[in-house]
């Protein structure tokens, strides 16, 4: 049996980032991965979908996918080749609170363990789940021919990104959503404007519609895009003494230490999608830093309450902080400032005049509370707003910050001046 300083289960964004950071701090790390390194994000998630979004045709997307993913996967392999990191290729399971083994392989023991097993597709309970036309995002990315008619169940991030990409490729796309609006985490005004823009491009949306039987859907391919659930099957968490939350997630504290394991002699953590808190690749990476810092006894100032996110449709949408809907619901006083792409010189020069930015702030202090936007390069604008919020910046301070002309970032400056 091998002994090490830290065991990590899963080599996705959270896992390999934790391994890289811990190794740089001098810890000996053993990381288990039963599939390809890079996890869902690199292999069948964020990177492939963005490759599709930025390809002009289905054929080009397929070709570029075969180039981009292996190149990035090779980069992760390079990270894990650090002398302080040992990669074990095999599906891991717990033997006890300090011991992890791969199926048919040797066991490893450590006083510090991080679970970073990610998530998997969540299927809604409807009739016809054995329909051969039904695929998840992995299955859709595996298609070798473009479907003439694609039906997407779910208007969340995954559904909207694929809808945007496949409509451009030439598929007839229909999106079915149970809720009254797409992208519930996004400001409803922004979400509605984005949906209307995609409708003009030819995508059909059926909102407030429940699917009961897949056989009633007239399409060549049906994509189930109704969210994801934590991946814990096969880990033998019983040996760790972990009871899963109702949503299947592992419950953790502010340091991502597993609540059920605090009384044991080992320190066990769960980061990324498996804890169900913020199911984003960049959230997993920062949670990895926090968990390793806790192991090392270090403190940090990572603001997990300020988590930017983006939807890579065309045009993009992005957000950070509270939406207007959330502020109203919570009874929080706020001021809303708007800036339109059609009044921005760079947007017009780019032929990207469709878009809106909303900036929310406290009425008295001017402290920025949130920014929701759709339009070209929305992710970059939300990222700037995120930086300002992390620093506690105010609208007045934003007004005093010089912005390059002509740039889309002037939209933030314009909103502050309204």
C-alpha positions in Angstrom: 0.0 0.0 0.0 1.3 3.4 -1.0 1.2 6.4 1.3 1.0 10.0 0.1 0.1 13.5 1.3 -3.0 14.0 -0.8 -5.3 11.8 -2.8 -7.5 13.3 -5.5 -10.4 11.4 -7.2 -11.1 12.8 -10.6 -8.8 14.7 -13.1 -11.3 17.3 -14.3 -10.9 21.1 -13.8 -11.1 20.8 -10.0 -9.0 17.7 -9.7 -6.1 18.6 -11.9 -6.0 22.2 -10.6 -5.9 20.9 -7.0 -3.1 18.5 -8.0 -1.1 21.2 -9.7 -1.5 23.7 -6.9 -0.8 21.1 -4.1 2.3 19.9 -6.0 3.7 23.4 -6.2 3.2 23.7 -2.5 5.4 20.6 -2.0 2.7 18.0 -1.3 3.0 14.5 -2.8 -0.2 13.9 -4.8 -1.9 10.8 -6.2 -4.7 11.5 -8.5 -7.2 8.8 -9.8 -9.0 9.1 -13.2 -11.1 6.4 -14.7 -11.6 8.1 -18.0 -9.8 10.8 -20.0 -8.0 13.6 -18.1 -9.7 16.9 -18.3 -13.1 15.7 -17.2 -16.5 16.5 -18.6 -15.6 20.2 -19.4 -12.6 19.4 -21.7 -13.8 16.2 -23.3 -17.6 16.5 -23.7 -18.6 19.8 -22.1 -17.4 23.4 -22.1 -14.6 23.1 -24.7 -16.4 21.0 -27.3 -19.5 23.1 -27.1 -17.5 26.3 -27.6 -15.7 24.7 -30.5 -19.1 24.1 -32.1 -20.3 27.6 -31.3 -17.3 29.1 -33.1 -17.4 26.8 -36.1 -19.1 27.8 -39.4 -20.4 24.4 -40.3 -21.0 21.0 -38.7 -18.2 19.5 -40.7 -15.8 22.2 -39.6 -16.9 21.7 -36.0 -16.2 17.9 -36.2 -12.8 18.5 -37.6 -11.8 21.2 -35.1 -13.1 19.1 -32.2 -10.6 16.4 -33.2 -7.8 19.0 -33.0 -8.8 21.2 -30.0 -9.7 18.5 -27.4 -6.5 16.3 -27.8 -4.3 19.4 -27.7 -5.8 20.6 -24.4 -5.9 17.1 -23.0 -2.2 16.9 -23.8 -1.7 20.1 -21.8 -3.4 18.5 -18.7 -1.2 15.4 -19.1 1.7 17.8 -19.0 0.4 19.3 -15.7 0.0 15.9 -14.2 3.6 14.9 -15.2 4.9 17.0 -12.3 7.3 14.8 -10.2 5.1 15.4 -7.1 2.1 14.0 -8.9 1.3 10.3 -9.6 -1.6 9.7 -12.1 -3.4 6.4 -11.6 -5.6 5.5 -14.5 -8.5 3.6 -13.0 -11.9 4.2 -11.3 -11.4 4.9 -7.7 -13.4 3.8 -4.6 -13.0 4.2 -0.9 -11.7 1.4 1.3 -11.9 3.5 4.4 -11.7 7.2 5.5 -8.0 7.3 4.6 -7.7 4.7 1.9 -8.6 4.8 -1.8 -8.0 2.1 -4.4 -8.6 1.6 -8.1 -10.6 -1.4 -9.2 -8.2 -4.3 -9.5 -5.3 -2.0 -8.6 -3.2 -1.0 -5.6 -4.6 1.1 -2.7 -3.2 4.4 -1.6 -3.6 6.0 1.9 -3.5 9.7 2.9 -4.8 11.9 5.6 -6.1 14.4 3.0 -8.5 13.3 0.3 -10.4 15.5 -2.3 -13.3 14.1 -4.3 -13.6 15.9 -7.7 -15.7 13.4 -9.7 -17.9 16.0 -11.4 -21.4 15.4 -12.7 -23.5 13.5 -15.3 -26.6 14.1 -17.3 -29.8 14.2 -15.3 -32.7 12.6 -17.1 -36.3 13.8 -16.3 -38.8 11.0 -15.7 -40.8 10.8 -18.9 -42.0 7.9 -21.1 -39.8 6.8 -23.9 -36.3 7.1 -22.4 -35.3 4.0 -24.4 -36.1 6.0 -27.6 -33.0 5.5 -29.9 -33.3 9.2 -31.0 -32.6 10.3 -27.4 -29.0 11.6 -26.6 -27.3 13.6 -24.0 -24.7 16.2 -24.7 -22.0 13.5 -25.1 -24.2 11.7 -27.6 -24.9 14.8 -29.6 -21.2 15.6 -29.9 -20.6 12.1 -31.1 -23.0 12.4 -34.1 -21.3 12.1 -37.4 -24.1 13.5 -39.5 -26.1 16.7 -39.0 -29.7 16.0 -37.9 -32.3 17.7 -40.1 -34.6 18.2 -37.1 -33.2 18.6 -33.6 -35.5 18.9 -30.5 -33.9 20.1 -27.3 -35.6 19.5 -24.0 -34.4 22.2 -21.6 -33.6 25.9 -22.2 -30.7 26.1 -19.7 -27.1 26.7 -20.7 -26.4 23.4 -22.4 -29.7 23.5 -24.4 -29.3 27.1 -25.5 -25.7 26.7 -26.6 -26.5 23.7 -28.7 -29.6 25.3 -30.1 -27.6 28.3 -31.3 -24.9 26.1 -32.8 -27.0 23.6 -34.6 -29.4 26.3 -36.0 -26.4 27.9 -37.6 -25.3 24.5 -39.0 -28.6 24.2 -40.7 -30.7 22.0 -38.4 -34.4 22.8 -37.8 -34.2 23.4 -34.0 -37.0 23.3 -31.4 -36.5 24.0 -27.7 -39.0 22.8 -25.2 -38.9 24.3 -21.7 -41.1 23.8 -18.7 -40.4 27.2 -17.2 -41.8 30.4 -18.6 -38.4 31.7 -19.6 -35.0 30.4 -20.6 -31.8 30.6 -18.5 -33.4 31.1 -15.1 -30.2 32.3 -13.5 -30.1 35.2 -15.9 -32.0 38.4 -15.5 -35.4 37.7 -17.1 -35.3 40.8 -19.2 -31.9 39.8 -20.6 -33.0 36.2 -21.1 -36.2 37.2 -22.9 -34.3 39.5 -25.3 -31.7 36.7 -26.0 -34.5 34.2 -26.7 -36.3 36.7 -29.0 -33.0 37.2 -30.9 -32.6 33.5 -31.3 -36.2 33.1 -32.5 -35.5 35.7 -35.2 -32.6 33.4 -36.4 -35.1 30.5 -36.8 -35.1 28.6 -33.5 -38.6 27.6 -32.3 -39.2 27.9 -28.5 -42.1 26.1 -26.7 -42.1 27.7 -23.2 -44.2 26.5 -20.3 -44.4 23.1 -21.9 -44.0 19.8 -20.2 -42.8 16.7 -22.0 -44.6 13.5 -21.1 -43.7 11.1 -23.8 -40.8 11.3 -26.2 -42.6 9.4 -28.9 -44.8 12.5 -29.4 -41.8 14.6 -30.4 -41.3 15.0 -34.2 -37.6 15.1 -34.6 -34.6 13.1 -35.9 -32.6 13.6 -32.7 -33.8 14.5 -29.2 -31.3 16.1 -26.8 -32.0 15.8 -23.1 -30.6 19.1 -21.6 -32.4 19.2 -18.3 -29.4 19.7 -16.1 -26.7 17.6 -14.4 -26.4 15.7 -11.2 -23.4 14.9 -9.0 -21.5 11.8 -10.0 -20.9 9.6 -6.9 -21.9 6.1 -8.1 -19.2 3.5 -7.4 -17.2 5.6 -4.9 -18.3 3.4 -2.0 -19.0 6.6 0.1 -20.4 4.3 2.8 -16.9 3.5 3.8 -16.3 7.2 4.3 -19.5 7.6 6.3 -21.1 10.1 3.8 -24.8 10.6 3.5 -25.8 12.3 0.3 -28.0 15.4 0.2 -31.5 15.1 -1.4 -30.1 16.3 -4.7 -27.4 13.7 -4.7 -24.6 16.1 -3.7 -22.0 15.7 -1.0 -22.5 18.3 1.7 -19.5 20.5 2.5 -18.6 23.6 4.5 -17.1 26.9 3.4 -13.7 25.2 3.0 -15.3 22.4 0.9 -14.6 19.9 3.7 -17.2 17.2 3.9 -19.5 17.8 6.8 -19.9 14.0 7.6 -16.1 13.5 7.9 -15.1 16.3 10.2 -14.9 13.9 13.2 -12.5 11.5 11.5 -8.7 11.7 11.6 -8.5 12.5 7.9 -9.5 15.6 6.1 -11.9 14.9 3.2 -13.1 17.4 0.7 -15.6 17.5 -2.2 -15.1 20.2 -4.9 -16.8 21.1 -8.2 -20.0 19.7 -9.5 -20.1 16.8 -7.0 -20.9 19.2 -4.1 -23.7 20.8 -6.2 -23.0 24.3 -5.1 -21.8 26.1 -8.2 -21.7 23.8 -11.2 -19.1 25.7 -13.3 -15.6 24.7 -14.3 -14.0 27.9 -13.0 -15.9 27.4 -9.7 -14.3 24.0 -9.4 -10.9 25.4 -10.0 -11.2 28.0 -7.3 -12.8 25.5 -4.8 -9.7 23.4 -5.4 -7.5 26.3 -4.3 -9.6 26.8 -1.2 -9.5 23.1 -0.2 -5.7 22.8 -0.7 -5.2 26.1 1.3 -7.3 24.6 4.1 -5.1 21.5 4.1 -2.0 23.7 4.3 -3.5 26.0 6.9 -3.4 29.0 4.6 -6.1 31.6 4.3 -7.3 33.3 1.1 -9.7 35.9 0.0 -11.6 34.1 -2.8 -15.1 35.5 -3.1 -17.3 32.5 -3.9 -20.4 34.8 -3.5 -19.2 36.6 -6.6 -19.3 34.0 -9.4 -19.4 35.2 -13.0 -21.0 32.9 -15.6 -21.5 33.0 -19.4 -23.7 31.4 -22.0 -21.9 31.0 -25.3 -24.8 31.4 -27.7 -24.6 33.8 -30.6 -24.9 36.5 -29.3 -23.4 35.6 -25.9 -25.0 36.3 -22.6 -23.3 36.6 -19.2 -23.9 37.6 -15.6 -22.4 38.2 -12.2 -24.2 39.0 -9.0 -27.8 39.6 -8.4 -30.4 39.9 -11.2 -33.2 42.5 -11.1 -35.7 39.6 -10.4 -33.6 38.5 -7.4 -33.3 42.0 -6.0 -37.0 42.5 -6.2 -37.8 39.1 -4.7 -35.4 39.8 -1.8 -36.7 43.3 -1.2 -33.3 44.8 -1.7 -33.2 48.5 -2.7 -31.3 49.0 -5.9 -30.8 51.2 -8.9 -30.7 49.8 -12.4 -28.6 51.4 -15.2 -28.7 50.3 -18.8 -26.5 50.6 -21.8 -27.4 49.4 -25.3 -25.0 47.9 -27.9 -26.6 50.0 -30.6 -25.1 53.1 -29.0 -21.6 51.7 -28.8 -19.1 52.5 -31.6 -17.2 49.2 -31.4 -20.4 47.2 -31.5 -21.6 49.0 -34.6 -18.2 48.7 -36.3 -18.3 44.9 -35.5 -21.9 44.7 -36.9 -23.0 43.5 -33.4 -25.6 46.1 -32.5 -27.9 43.6 -30.8 -27.4 43.7 -27.1 -28.1 45.2 -23.7 -26.2 45.6 -20.4 -27.9 46.1 -17.1 -25.9 47.2 -14.1 -27.3 47.2 -10.5 -26.1 49.1 -7.5 -27.0 50.2 -4.0 -28.9 53.5 -4.1 -26.9 55.2 -1.3 -23.4 53.8 -1.4 -23.3 53.1 -5.2 -21.8 49.7 -4.5 -22.2 47.4 -7.5 -24.5 44.5 -6.9 -24.6 42.8 -10.2 -24.3 43.0 -14.0 -26.3 41.0 -16.5 -25.7 41.4 -20.3 -26.3 39.8 -23.7 -24.5 40.7 -26.8 -21.1 40.2 -28.4 -18.3 39.4 -25.8 -20.7 39.5 -22.9 -18.4 37.2 -20.9 -15.7 39.8 -21.0 -18.0 42.5 -19.8 -19.3 40.4 -16.9 -15.7 39.5 -16.0 -14.8 43.2 -15.7 -17.9 43.8 -13.5 -16.9 40.7 -11.4 -13.4 42.3 -10.7 -15.1 45.5 -9.7 -17.4 43.7 -7.4 -14.6 41.7 -5.8 -12.9 45.0 -4.9 -16.1 46.5 -3.6 -16.1 49.2 -6.2 -18.9 51.8 -6.6 -20.6 53.4 -9.5 -18.8 56.6 -8.8 -15.4 54.8 -8.9 -16.4 53.2 -12.2 -17.1 56.6 -13.6 -13.5 57.7 -12.8 -11.9 54.7 -14.6 -10.6 55.3 -18.1 -11.9 52.9 -20.7 -10.2 52.5 -24.1 -12.2 53.8 -27.0 -13.6 52.2 -29.1 -14.2 49.1 -27.0 -17.3 47.1 -25.9 -16.1 47.7 -22.3 -17.3 51.3 -22.7 -20.8 49.8 -22.2 -20.0 49.5 -18.5 -18.8 53.0 -18.4 -21.9 54.2 -20.3 -24.2 52.4 -17.9 -22.4 54.0 -14.9 -22.9 57.5 -16.4 -26.7 57.1 -16.8 
